[in-house]
Amino acid sequence: MVSALSKVPKHLSAIMNAEISAEKTDSNKLIQEAAEFAAWSAAAGIPTISIYDERGILKHHAALFHVFASLRIKALVPNQTHRVSVYLEGKLSLDKEDHDGRPPSLIIYLISEDDGRRAMGDVTEAFAEQVKCGNIAVEEISVGPVAEQLHSLVMPAPDLIVLFRPELKLSGYPPWHLQQAEMEFLRDNGKFSYVAFAHALRNYADAEMRHGK
């Protein structure tokens, strides 16, 4: 497992490469790979992750993913107690109750292309209403408040985005999350693997050291 890294991202985001056949998407494979990614992240001490698949397959199977992720984390890190919280559309959806009141050890946001469209529509409507009511002028609307609203409707900004695919194809990933994030994509074969995961974390840690962060 990844160890001795000088720094890990507080929020790690993954863009998954869902394989599309003529008939259907291999949803089982995607769920298992996403659960594995969650387990690797928990073992590395990363507190928040987000997993993007363009068509929203993981969101549709969120309960099943939650079970698989919890089982994989328990198997990979058996000596620690883990509580996993899953967020859909920016809101808490699935969570195992902790009677001790402890916060979740891993927060997971499941996102799809629909989240970006929904957030853009909601923010546009909200600011249009503010302008209509005279609470704000169009000239007063700046990037900062808009970006803040967009982040609050989907998820916090990631520190590192890993593309588990061979080409730099974002497939509708919310663009406002790209501004400050480091990005890693697999130039060789695009296969989902722990080697690729570890490589991305090491590159992130090395970059942070070079930038003095």
TIMARVO-997332 format. One line per field, with one value per residue (C-alpha): residue number from 0; x, y, z; chain. Coordinates in nm, 2 decimals. Layout:
REM TIMARVO-997332
pos <- NUM | ...
c1 <- X | ...
c2 <- Y | ...
c3 <- Z | ...
unit <- A | ...
REM end
This chain:
REM TIMARVO-997332
pos <- 0 | 1 | 2 | 3 | 4 | 5 | 6 | 7 | 8 | 9 | 10 | 11 | 12 | 13 | 14 | 15 | 16 | 17 | 18 | 19 | 20 | 21 | 22 | 23 | 24 | 25 | 26 | 27 | 28 | 29 | 30 | 31 | 32 | 33 | 34 | 35 | 36 | 37 | 38 | 39 | 40 | 41 | 42 | 43 | 44 | 45 | 46 | 47 | 48 | 49 | 50 | 51 | 52 | 53 | 54 | 55 | 56 | 57 | 58 | 59 | 60 | 61 | 62 | 63 | 64 | 65 | 66 | 67 | 68 | 69 | 70 | 71 | 72 | 73 | 74 | 75 | 76 | 77 | 78 | 79 | 80 | 81 | 82 | 83 | 84 | 85 | 86 | 87 | 88 | 89 | 90 | 91 | 92 | 93 | 94 | 95 | 96 | 97 | 98 | 99 | 100 | 101 | 102 | 103 | 104 | 105 | 106 | 107 | 108 | 109 | 110 | 111 | 112 | 113 | 114 | 115 | 116 | 117 | 118 | 119 | 120 | 121 | 122 | 123 | 124 | 125 | 126 | 127 | 128 | 129 | 130 | 131 | 132 | 133 | 134 | 135 | 136 | 137 | 138 | 139 | 140 | 141 | 142 | 143 | 144 | 145 | 146 | 147 | 148 | 149 | 150 | 151 | 152 | 153 | 154 | 155 | 156 | 157 | 158 | 159 | 160 | 161 | 162 | 163 | 164 | 165 | 166 | 167 | 168 | 169 | 170 | 171 | 172 | 173 | 174 | 175 | 176 | 177 | 178 | 179 | 180 | 181 | 182 | 183 | 184 | 185 | 186 | 187 | 188 | 189 | 190 | 191 | 192 | 193 | 194 | 195 | 196 | 197 | 198 | 199 | 200 | 201 | 202 | 203 | 204 | 205 | 206 | 207 | 208 | 209 | 210 | 211 | 212
c1 <- 0.00 | 0.10 | 0.31 | 0.56 | 0.41 | 0.48 | 0.12 | -0.21 | -0.50 | -0.78 | -1.02 | -0.93 | -1.16 | -1.17 | -1.31 | -1.40 | -1.38 | -1.71 | -1.70 | -1.99 | -2.10 | -2.36 | -2.62 | -2.53 | -2.27 | -2.08 | -2.23 | -2.10 | -1.74 | -1.78 | -1.92 | -1.65 | -1.37 | -1.53 | -1.55 | -1.18 | -1.09 | -1.27 | -1.08 | -0.74 | -0.83 | -0.93 | -0.61 | -0.41 | -0.58 | -0.77 | -1.08 | -1.29 | -1.33 | -1.56 | -1.62 | -1.75 | -1.91 | -2.08 | -2.41 | -2.47 | -2.45 | -2.30 | -2.57 | -2.83 | -2.67 | -2.56 | -2.69 | -2.51 | -2.19 | -2.21 | -2.22 | -1.93 | -1.72 | -1.78 | -1.68 | -1.37 | -1.25 | -1.31 | -1.11 | -0.83 | -0.80 | -0.93 | -0.78 | -0.96 | -1.33 | -1.46 | -1.78 | -1.86 | -2.10 | -2.22 | -2.35 | -2.57 | -2.65 | -2.45 | -2.66 | -2.61 | -2.78 | -2.64 | -2.47 | -2.43 | -2.54 | -2.26 | -2.40 | -2.07 | -2.13 | -1.80 | -1.77 | -1.74 | -1.39 | -1.46 | -1.69 | -1.78 | -1.95 | -2.10 | -2.14 | -2.24 | -2.29 | -2.64 | -2.49 | -2.31 | -2.62 | -2.84 | -2.60 | -2.56 | -2.94 | -3.00 | -2.73 | -2.85 | -3.21 | -3.11 | -2.90 | -3.17 | -3.43 | -3.19 | -3.16 | -3.53 | -3.60 | -3.35 | -3.12 | -2.82 | -2.73 | -2.60 | -2.27 | -2.22 | -2.22 | -1.87 | -1.69 | -1.64 | -2.00 | -2.10 | -1.82 | -1.91 | -2.27 | -2.17 | -1.94 | -2.21 | -2.45 | -2.22 | -1.92 | -1.62 | -1.33 | -1.09 | -0.71 | -0.63 | -0.83 | -0.73 | -0.86 | -0.87 | -0.85 | -0.57 | -0.69 | -0.75 | -1.13 | -1.34 | -1.68 | -1.89 | -1.70 | -1.80 | -1.55 | -1.54 | -1.37 | -1.07 | -0.94 | -0.72 | -0.69 | -0.38 | -0.47 | -0.33 | -0.43 | -0.30 | -0.11 | -0.02 | -0.32 | -0.59 | -0.64 | -0.78 | -0.51 | -0.36 | -0.03 | -0.20 | -0.36 | -0.03 | 0.15 | -0.10 | -0.06 | 0.32 | 0.32 | 0.08 | 0.31 | 0.62 | 0.45 | 0.33 | 0.69 | 0.83 | 0.57 | 0.64 | 0.29
c2 <- 0.00 | 0.37 | 0.47 | 0.74 | 1.01 | 1.37 | 1.47 | 1.32 | 1.51 | 1.61 | 1.55 | 1.30 | 1.28 | 1.00 | 1.00 | 0.64 | 0.48 | 0.30 | 0.05 | 0.08 | -0.21 | -0.22 | -0.35 | -0.21 | -0.07 | -0.32 | -0.17 | -0.45 | -0.39 | -0.02 | -0.07 | -0.30 | -0.07 | 0.23 | 0.03 | -0.07 | 0.30 | 0.39 | 0.13 | 0.24 | 0.60 | 0.50 | 0.30 | 0.60 | 0.83 | 1.04 | 1.18 | 1.28 | 1.13 | 1.18 | 0.94 | 1.05 | 0.84 | 1.03 | 0.83 | 0.82 | 0.44 | 0.46 | 0.70 | 0.47 | 0.18 | 0.39 | 0.15 | -0.14 | 0.06 | 0.17 | -0.20 | -0.30 | 0.00 | -0.07 | -0.43 | -0.36 | -0.10 | -0.34 | -0.61 | -0.38 | -0.20 | -0.46 | -0.30 | 0.03 | 0.12 | 0.29 | 0.48 | 0.57 | 0.85 | 0.87 | 1.20 | 1.23 | 1.57 | 1.74 | 1.60 | 1.32 | 1.01 | 0.70 | 0.67 | 0.41 | 0.56 | 0.60 | 0.60 | 0.75 | 1.06 | 1.03 | 1.19 | 0.96 | 0.84 | 0.86 | 1.09 | 0.99 | 1.20 | 1.02 | 1.25 | 1.24 | 1.47 | 1.56 | 1.72 | 1.98 | 2.07 | 2.07 | 2.30 | 2.54 | 2.56 | 2.62 | 2.88 | 3.07 | 3.06 | 3.18 | 3.48 | 3.57 | 3.58 | 3.80 | 4.04 | 4.04 | 4.13 | 4.41 | 4.25 | 4.26 | 4.42 | 4.21 | 4.40 | 4.30 | 3.93 | 3.80 | 3.47 | 3.42 | 3.39 | 3.19 | 2.94 | 2.92 | 2.83 | 2.58 | 2.40 | 2.39 | 2.23 | 1.94 | 1.89 | 2.06 | 2.14 | 1.85 | 1.87 | 1.59 | 1.45 | 1.10 | 0.99 | 0.62 | 0.63 | 0.67 | 1.00 | 1.34 | 1.32 | 1.48 | 1.35 | 1.63 | 1.65 | 1.98 | 2.23 | 2.46 | 2.19 | 2.19 | 2.53 | 2.45 | 2.08 | 1.87 | 1.62 | 1.28 | 1.06 | 0.72 | 0.77 | 0.40 | 0.18 | 0.34 | 0.03 | 0.07 | -0.05 | 0.01 | 0.10 | 0.39 | 0.50 | 0.49 | 0.67 | 0.95 | 1.00 | 1.00 | 1.26 | 1.47 | 1.45 | 1.53 | 1.83 | 1.97 | 1.94 | 2.13 | 2.41 | 2.43 | 2.35
c3 <- 0.00 | -0.04 | 0.25 | 0.35 | 0.14 | 0.25 | 0.17 | 0.04 | -0.11 | 0.13 | -0.16 | -0.43 | -0.74 | -0.99 | -1.34 | -1.42 | -1.76 | -1.78 | -2.07 | -2.30 | -2.51 | -2.78 | -2.53 | -2.18 | -1.95 | -1.73 | -1.41 | -1.19 | -1.30 | -1.24 | -0.89 | -0.79 | -0.93 | -0.75 | -0.43 | -0.47 | -0.53 | -0.20 | -0.01 | -0.14 | -0.05 | 0.30 | 0.35 | 0.23 | 0.49 | 0.24 | 0.41 | 0.11 | -0.24 | -0.54 | -0.82 | -1.15 | -1.42 | -1.70 | -1.71 | -1.33 | -1.30 | -0.96 | -0.84 | -0.97 | -0.77 | -0.47 | -0.20 | -0.36 | -0.40 | -0.04 | 0.07 | -0.16 | -0.05 | 0.32 | 0.28 | 0.08 | 0.33 | 0.62 | 0.43 | 0.34 | 0.68 | 0.92 | 1.24 | 1.21 | 1.25 | 0.93 | 0.87 | 0.51 | 0.41 | 0.05 | -0.10 | -0.40 | -0.57 | -0.29 | -0.01 | 0.24 | 0.11 | 0.27 | 0.61 | 0.87 | 1.21 | 1.46 | 1.81 | 1.94 | 1.74 | 1.55 | 1.21 | 0.90 | 0.83 | 0.45 | 0.27 | -0.09 | -0.35 | -0.65 | -0.94 | -1.31 | -1.60 | -1.47 | -1.16 | -1.37 | -1.57 | -1.26 | -1.07 | -1.36 | -1.40 | -1.03 | -0.99 | -1.30 | -1.18 | -0.83 | -0.95 | -1.21 | -0.93 | -0.72 | -1.01 | -1.07 | -0.71 | -0.72 | -0.46 | -0.69 | -1.03 | -1.31 | -1.30 | -0.94 | -1.01 | -1.00 | -1.04 | -0.67 | -0.55 | -0.86 | -0.81 | -0.44 | -0.52 | -0.78 | -0.53 | -0.27 | -0.50 | -0.62 | -0.39 | -0.24 | -0.48 | -0.53 | -0.48 | -0.72 | -1.01 | -1.15 | -1.49 | -1.51 | -1.89 | -2.15 | -2.30 | -2.14 | -2.19 | -1.91 | -2.04 | -1.88 | -1.55 | -1.38 | -1.52 | -1.22 | -1.02 | -1.26 | -1.17 | -0.87 | -0.89 | -1.00 | -1.27 | -1.35 | -1.65 | -1.76 | -2.08 | -2.13 | -2.13 | -1.92 | -1.71 | -1.36 | -1.12 | -0.78 | -0.96 | -1.13 | -0.81 | -0.62 | -0.91 | -0.90 | -0.53 | -0.55 | -0.83 | -0.62 | -0.32 | -0.52 | -0.69 | -0.35 | -0.22 | -0.53 | -0.49 | -0.11 | -0.01
unit <- A | A | A | A | A | A | A | A | A | A | A | A | A | A | A | A | A | A | A | A | A | A | A | A | A | A | A | A | A | A | A | A | A | A | A | A | A | A | A | A | A | A | A | A | A | A | A | A | A | A | A | A | A | A | A | A | A | A | A | A | A | A | A | A | A | A | A | A | A | A | A | A | A | A | A | A | A | A | A | A | A | A | A | A | A | A | A | A | A | A | A | A | A | A | A | A | A | A | A | A | A | A | A | A | A | A | A | A | A | A | A | A | A | A | A | A | A | A | A | A | A | A | A | A | A | A | A | A | A | A | A | A | A | A | A | A | A | A | A | A | A | A | A | A | A | A | A | A | A | A | A | A | A | A | A | A | A | A | A | A | A | A | A | A | A | A | A | A | A | A | A | A | A | A | A | A | A | A | A | A | A | A | A | A | A | A | A | A | A | A | A | A | A | A | A | A | A | A | A | A | A | A | A | A | A | A | A | A | A | A | A | A | A
REM end
